[in-house]
Amino acid sequence: MSAPAATAHTLGMTLRTPHTQHSGREVVAGLVNDGSAPAVAAEAVRLANQHESSIRFVQVVPNELDSLERADAETATFAAGLHALRHGRHRGATFESPVGDPGRLLVDRSARAIALVIGEDRMGGPEAAAGEDATVGAYCVAHARCPVHVVARATRPVAREDGVGSASRPSAGVTG
């Protein structure tokens, strides 16, 4: 087995070591186990189909999770990725779950991507009360070098025309 690849026996898939210098065209999907993963994964597959590119599903996990909690979080979010992949013609998929700052890791992982797809920031709620950063999306929009597609709850994602960030267009009947 080569150094850059290891077999995940329990999942039956090949995992690659994390890298930031991807040589091909890819869409990066930032998945979170908060109910947004299916919509984010579906949008990433749609974009990968459109651009005939591969997909990198990234779930940044908190440091404080024990191995069972981490496995549960990975299972839930990556199940959304696998489900979305059944509906597309992509050029391959990579799954990874690094530990660290979500905004910085997603911006790093998407440095050479054709798009970064993320869920809408959560404002307020239990994660803000617990001191968690609820502005990962805002950080990605401000710092990513590729177009950022923000999948909003009950809205459809729209890339900004300048290709630097994104905007979310409300569903019909909702004004901003």
N, C-alpha and C positions, 0 to 999 in steps of 0.2 A: 504494500500500500504506500502511495507517495505521501510526502509530507503535507501538501496542500489539501489533501482529501482524507476524510475518515468516514467509516461507515457507521451509521446510527442503527445498530441492530434492532432496537426496539421499535423503531419507526419504519424501517425498511427503505430509507432514502439516503442519498449521499449529501452530506453537509460539507461545505467548503469553509475554510478558515476565513474570518472576517478580513476584508480588504477594502481599500478605498480607491485603488487604481484599476477599476474594471475596464477591460479592453473593448467590450462590446456595448451596444445600445441597450439600456435598461431603464425600467421604471422602478422607483423605490416606493414601497408602501410602508408607512409607519402604522403598525397595528397596536391597539390598546384594548385591553379586556374591559371595556366600559359600555359595550353595546354597539359601538361604532365600527368594529372590525369588519362585519360582513359588507357594509356599504363602502368602506375604504378599499377592501380587497376587490370588490366588484368593479369599482372605478379604476383601480390599477390594472386589472385584467382588460378592461375596455380600452384603456390607453395603450397597453402593450399590444393588443390586437391591431389597433389603429396604426401603430408605428412598427409593427412586426419586430418587437423587441422582447427581451427577457424581463423577468420580474424579480426583484429582491424584496422579500417580506422581512421587515425588521420590527421586532418587539423589544424595546428597551425595558429591562426589568430592574426593579429597585434592588439595591444592595442588601437590604435587610430581610429579603425573602429567604426562607429555608428551602431546602431542595424539593420538598413536596409542594410547597406553595408555588415555587418557580415552575415545576412540572405542570401543575394545574393551570397556571396562567398561560404557559406556552401551548398547552393542549387546546385551550379554549380559543385563543387568537389564531393559531395556525390552522385550526379546523376551518375557520372562516376563509383563510387563504386557499386551502385545498378545495373547499366547496366552490369558491369563485373560479378556480382554475378549470373546473369541469366545463365551464361555459365559454372557453376561449381558445384561441389559436395563438399561443405565446411561443416564444423560442427557448423556453426553459425557465426554471424558477429556483431561487435560492432562499433558504430560510435561515435566519440568525436571531439570536437573542442576547445581545451584549448587555453589560451592566455599566451604568454611568448616567450622565446627564442626557435626557432624551433629546432636547433641542440640538445640542452640539453634535451628538452622535448621528442624528438624522441628517443634519446639514453635511457632516463629514461623509456619510455613506452615499449621499446624493451628489457629491461634488462633480461627477462626470455623467450623471444621469440625464435622461431627456425629460424627466418629470419626477417630482416628489408628491405623493398623495398622502394626506393626513386627515384626521378627523378634526372637527371644530373644537376650539378650546372650550373647556368647561369653566364657566364662571360661577363662583360661589359653590355651594354644595359641600358635601363631606370632605372632599379632597382639599378644598381651600381651608376649611376649618382645621384640618389635620396638618396644615402648613405645606402641603404639596404645591408645586408650581403648576398653575393651571394655564400657563401661557406658552406652551410648547409651540403651538401653531403660529402664534405671533412671532416668536423667535425665528422659526423656519422661514416664514414669509420675508422677514427682514434680512436674513443672512444667507439663504440658499442661492446658489449660482444657477439653478435651473428653475423652470416654472413650477410653482407650488399649487397643487389643486387641493383646496380645502373642502372636504365633504361635510356640509352642515346638516344638522338634524332637520329633517323635513324640507330640505332645499336640495338643489342640484349644484354640483361644483362647476365652476367656470374659470378657466385660466385667464390671467390678465393678458391683454394684447401685447404688452411689451416683453412678455416672457420672463419677467424678473420675479414676480410674486403671484398673487391670485386674488380673486374676489369671489364671493359666493352670491349667486343670483337667487333671490327668493322664488319660491314656487308661485304659480299664477295666483293673483288676487292678494298677494302680500307686498306691501311697499316698504322701502327702507328708508 
